[in-house]
Amino acid sequence: MNGSLDLLGRYFINASYKTAGSSKFGSKHRFAPVWSAGIGWNLHEERFMNFDWLNVLRLRFSVGSTANVTFTPYQALTTYLYDSDLIHYSGMGAVPITMGNPDMKWQVTRKYNWGLTATVWKERVNVEASYYVNKTKDALMPLTLPSSVGVSSVLVNMGKLQNSGYEFSISAQVVKRNNLLGMVMVNGSHVFDKLTSISDALKAENMAAYYGVKPQPMFVEGGSQFGIYAMRSAGIDPASGQEVYIKKNGNYTFAYDKNERVEVGNTNPMLEGSLFTSLSYGGFTLNVTAAYKFGGDIYNTTLANKVEYIDPYGNVDRRAFTERWKKPGDLVRFLGIPENVSDENRYSERFVERDNTFAITSIMLNYEFKPGYLRKIGIKRLNLGIGVADIARFSSVKQERGTEYPFQRSFHITFRPTF
């Protein structure tokens, strides 16, 4: 069910409502309402906004709810697995796989959105901006159970999560003269996240052992899901060559303790987005796309894996021999080369760096042939293009690329005829 109302071309209202159902949930909560409502105001239609340079200026607000069903089916039902190792005189035995929860509800997110749309100077500049707040309740999270029950956990509606952020898009025609046309478009966004409530299973996961080079995510109520948790560091002691850690109470120590880890950085950038430029002249069109992000942090695994926690006889970073502690009095960033390789990873604040990146992701040059020449050979349209991808990348972090997520620089040619 939905409806809309437009009043005098200045004000508009719309609303929708429906009920969604799924057998994935408990028998007591099969259905959930999904609804939305919005209002808007066309300020450019008001008399007091009669400016020659203003084409469109619209304010809008919307609120609604969405329900999530993205989890494994049958989590609300108790299920068993027959095991041939459990055969007895009356038949084959079974072990529980999942514990049912008839009270399992939908995970519902309430969304609020404030937006602005503006077009000025004969539609040469267009602006879209919005701010949103998403509040999720009854989030499905695992509840730890005693081993005597037979299953390790059961899904319950215990979690709460709040996300807010802003996003914008600006496009402008910077050149518009005869056959020459140039435009620029830039967009960006940022997310403010907050874990308002987590389950005891996630709390237990925070304390579990982890043997990777990069510290595992930690879920802390009131914290961020993008946080980097490590032990604070005062650097390398010049006299002994040992690292000086800072405990939660502010005391200094040489001993590493994983329980003393705190949030020392956040991978969520203050602003990230893309930049697109296009220049056309005659039949030629040049498109350049770039991506950027700044204000976030990263745990530099290259420093940890190839500079500090290394086998000196293996493949290492050159900084392993030039920037490490060697003798008393050295003021350096890294520990001395160990006599033997240890399996213990110490997650230190020293490896957290500010991650500011600008990358030229693609450059494409196209030529559209004139139709007059093509009709003679039976072709309606012909487009020829040449392009390259992942041209260049500028970053404030010096680390290996391709070891965790592969990348490639590619070259391609396009030939698109239309008959």
N, C-alpha and C positions, 0 to 999 in steps of 0.2 A: 504494500500500500504506500503510495507516495502522492504528493501534491505540491503545487507551487502557486505563488501569488505575486503579480507585478503591479505596483501602484505608481501611476503617473510617470513611469519610466525612471523613477528615482529610487524607489525602495522595492526590495524583493524579499520574499520569504519562501523557503522550501523545507519539506519534511518528508521522512520516509520511515516505515516501520515494517518489520517482518519477524517471524519466529523461526529459528533454526533448530533442527533436531539431529541427534546422532546417537547411535547405539554404543559408541565408545565410552560414554559416561555411565555413571551409576543409575540404577533403576529408578531412583527418586528424583533424578535431575537430567532427564533426557533432552529437555528443550531449554532454549535461552532466547530472550528477546534481543533483537539487533535493531537499532534505530539511529536516526540522525536528524538534525535540524540546523538550519542556517539562515542568517539574515545578511542583507547587503545594502549599501547606500552609494548611489552614483552621484558623487559630489559635483561632477562636471555638468550635471543637468540643473544645478541650482543657479539662480540669477547672480548671486554674489561670487560665483566662480567663473564668470564669463571672461576668460582670458584667451587671447588669440593663440598663445603658445601651448595652451593646455587642450589636449584631445580627450583623454580619459583619465579619471581619477576615481577609483572605486575602493571602498572599505568593506570588509566582510568579516563575519564571525560564524563559526560552526562548532557544533558539539555533537558527539555521537558515541556509540559503543560498538565494539567488534568482539566476536567470540572466536577463540582459537581451538582448533582440533588437531594440531600438528604434533601428535605423539603416537606411540605404538598402540595398535588396537588391542582390545581385551585386557587393558590394564585395570579396568573396573571389575573384572571377573576373576574368580579363583580358578586357576588352572593347574593341572597335574601332568607329570611325565611318567609313563610306564617305563620301568627299568628292568631289563632281563637279569641283572645281578641281584634283584630282590625277589626271586622266585621262592615261594614257600608252598606248603601242602594245599592251600586253598586257592592258589593262583599267583599271578604276577603282581608285585607291589608297585606302588606309585609314590612319587615325591612331589611336593608342591613346587611350582615355578613362580607363580604370582599369587599374591593375596588380594582378594577382591575388596572393593570399597563401594558399596551402594550409595554412599553420600558424595561420591566424586562429582564436582560441579564443573561447569564450563569455566575456562580461564577468560575473563572478561576485561577488556581494556577500554577505559573512558578517554576519549580524545577531544581536546580543545584546540582550536586553530583560529588565530587572528591573522588577517592578510590584507595586503595592499596591492593594487594594480594601477600603474600610471603609464600614460603615453603622452609624449610632448613633442613639440616642434614638428608638426605634421607627420607624426608617427615615425620619426627618425630615431627616437630613443624610447625604449620600452623597459619598464621595471616591474618585476614581480618579487614580492618579499612576504614572508610569513614567519610567525612565531607559534610554536605548538607546545602543548603539554599532554603527555600520555601517562595515565595512571592505570596500572594493572593490578587487579586484586584477584584473589583465589588462584594465584599462580600455582601450577602443579609442581611439587617438589618431593623428592624422596624422603620418607621418614624412616630412620634406622630402627630395625627391630632386633631383639635378642636372637641369638643363633638357635635357641630352643624352639622358636616358632617354625623354622624350616626354610624361611626366605629372609634375605638380608634387609629388604626395605619394601615399603608400600607407598604408592603415590597418594598424596593428600593435598588439599587446597590450603597451603600455609604461606605461600610466598606473596610478597608485594614488591612492586617495582615502579619507579617513577622516572620517566625520561622527559626532558624538555630540550628545546633547541630552536635554532633559527636557520633559515635558508633563503637565498636570494638569487636572482638571475637578472642581469642587465645586458641588453643588446642595443647597439647603436650603429647607424649608417654613418661612418666617418667621411666617406667620399661618395658623392653621387653627381657625376658630371659626364654628360654624353655617354660614351660607351664604357666609362670607368666607374666601377662600383666597388666600394670597400666597406666591410662591416666587421665589428668586433663583438664578441659575446663572452661574458665572464659569469660564472656562477660559484657559489660557495655555501658551506653549511657548517654547523657546529652542534654537537649534542652534549647536553648536561645530563648526566645519569646519576641515579642514586638508588642503592639497594636499601629499601625500607624494612624488609624482613626476609630472613633466609631460614632454611630448615636445619635441623641438627645434623642431617646427613652431609650437607654442604660444609657445615662447620667442621665435621670430622674429616672431610676431604682436605680442608686447609692444613690439617696437621699430618696428613699422610706423607710418607717418604716420597721424594721425587729426585730422580737421578739425571735429569736433562741438564744441558748447559744453560738453558734459559730458565729463569724461575717460573714456577707454575702460577696461574692466576689464583688469587685468594678472594673469597667472598666475605665481606665484612659489612654488617649492618651500618648504614649511614655512609658507606664508602662507595667507590666507583668500581664497576666491573672491568674498567680499563687500567686499573692501578698496577704498578710494578712494585712488588714487595721484596725487599732485601734488607740486609742489616746496614745501618748507617756507618760511614767510615770517615775517619780523620786522616786517612792517607797512610803512607809507609813510614815507619819509624826510621830515621836516618841512621841511628846507632845500631839497631839490631836487624833491620831489614824486614821486620814483621809488620803486619797490618794492624793498625789501631782501630778497633771497632767502638762504636758508641751505642750503649744500651738504651732502652726506652726511658730509663730514669736519668739519663745524661752522663752516667759514669763511663769511663774509658776502660777498655779491656783488650787483651790480645786473643782471648778465646772467642771463637765463633759459636753462636747459639741460634739455631733456626727459629726458636720461639721468640727471639728478639727482633724479628723482621717487622718492618713498618713500611708504609707506602712512601717510596722515595722518588717516584715518578709516575707519569700517566701517559699511556700511548695515544690517548684521544687528543688530536690536534685542536688548537684554538680555532683554526680555520683551514678548510680544505675544499678544493673544487677544481674546476678546469677552465681553460681559456681557449677560445676558438676565434681564429681570424680568417677572413676570406677576401680575396682580391680578384676581381674579374675585369677583363679588358678584351673586347672583341670576342673571339671564341675561346680564349684562355681563362682558366680559373685556377687559382692557387689557394689551397686550404692548409692551414697549419693548426695543429691541436697540441695543447700542452696541459699538464696537470701540476698542481702545487699543493703543499701542505706546510704548515708551520705552527709552532707553539706546543707540539707534543714531544714526548720522550720515547726513547728506545733503549732496550738492553742490548748493548753491543756484544753479540756472541763471538765476533771475531777476536775481540780483546781477551775474552775469557777462554776461548777454545784454542786460539792459535798464538797467543802471546803469553798467557800466564799458566793455565793448566795444560801443559804440553809435555810431549816426549821430545827432548832436545835432539833426538836422532831421527825424528820424523819431519813431516811437512809443517813448517811454522811460518808465522809472519816475521818479517825482518826486524820489527820492533821488539821481538823476543830477545834479541842480542844487543840492541842499542839503547833501550829505555828501561832496563831492569836494574834492580839493586845488585851491586857487585861488592862494594866495600863500605865500611862505616863512614858516614858523612855524605853519602850519595843522596841527593834530593831528587827522587824519581817517582813515577806513577805506579810501577809494577814491582811485584816481589822478585826475589832472586830466582834463578833457575833451580828447580828442585833436584835433589840427588836421585829421587825415585818418583815415579808417577803415582798419584793418589786418585782413588775413585771418588773421593769426597768433593763435592762442589760447594763452594762457599759463595753465596749470592751477595755481592757487595755493591754498595752505592757507587763505587768507583767506575763501574761499567755502564752506568746510566748516562746517556748523552741526549742533548736536545736535537730533535729530528726535524730539520728544515730542508725541504726537498722541492726542486723545480725540475720537471722533466718534459722534454719535447717528445711527445708520444708518436706523432705522425706528421709527414709532409706529403701532400698530394698535388700533382699538377695535371690538369685535364685540358683537352682541347676538343671542342665541339665543331665538327666540320659543317660548313654551310650547306644547306639542303640543295641549292641549285646545282652543285657539282655532283651530288650523290644520285640524283634522279636519273642521270644518264646511265648509271650502272645498276639501277634497280634497288637502291638502298634509300630508305626514308631518313634515317638518322645514323650517325656514326660518332662515337665518343672514344677517344684514345687517352689513356692516362698512365702515369708513372708515379710511383710512390715508395716511400721508405718508412719504416716503423721503428720506434724506440731509438731515436737519433742520438739524443744526449741526455745526461742526467747529472744534475748538480745537487750535492747533498752536504750538509754539515757533518755527517757521520762517515768515517772511513772504515768500511767493512766489506767483506766478500759478498758478492751477489751470485745468486743461482744455487747456493748450497742448501737453502731451505725452500725457496720458491723459484722455479726455473724462469728464465727470461731469454728472449732472443731478439736480435736485430734482423729485420727482414726487408727484402726488396721485391716489389711486384709491379707487373705491367697489366693493365686492363684494356680490353678491346671489346666494345659493346656496339655491334651493329643492330639496327632495327629494319626489318624488311617489310 
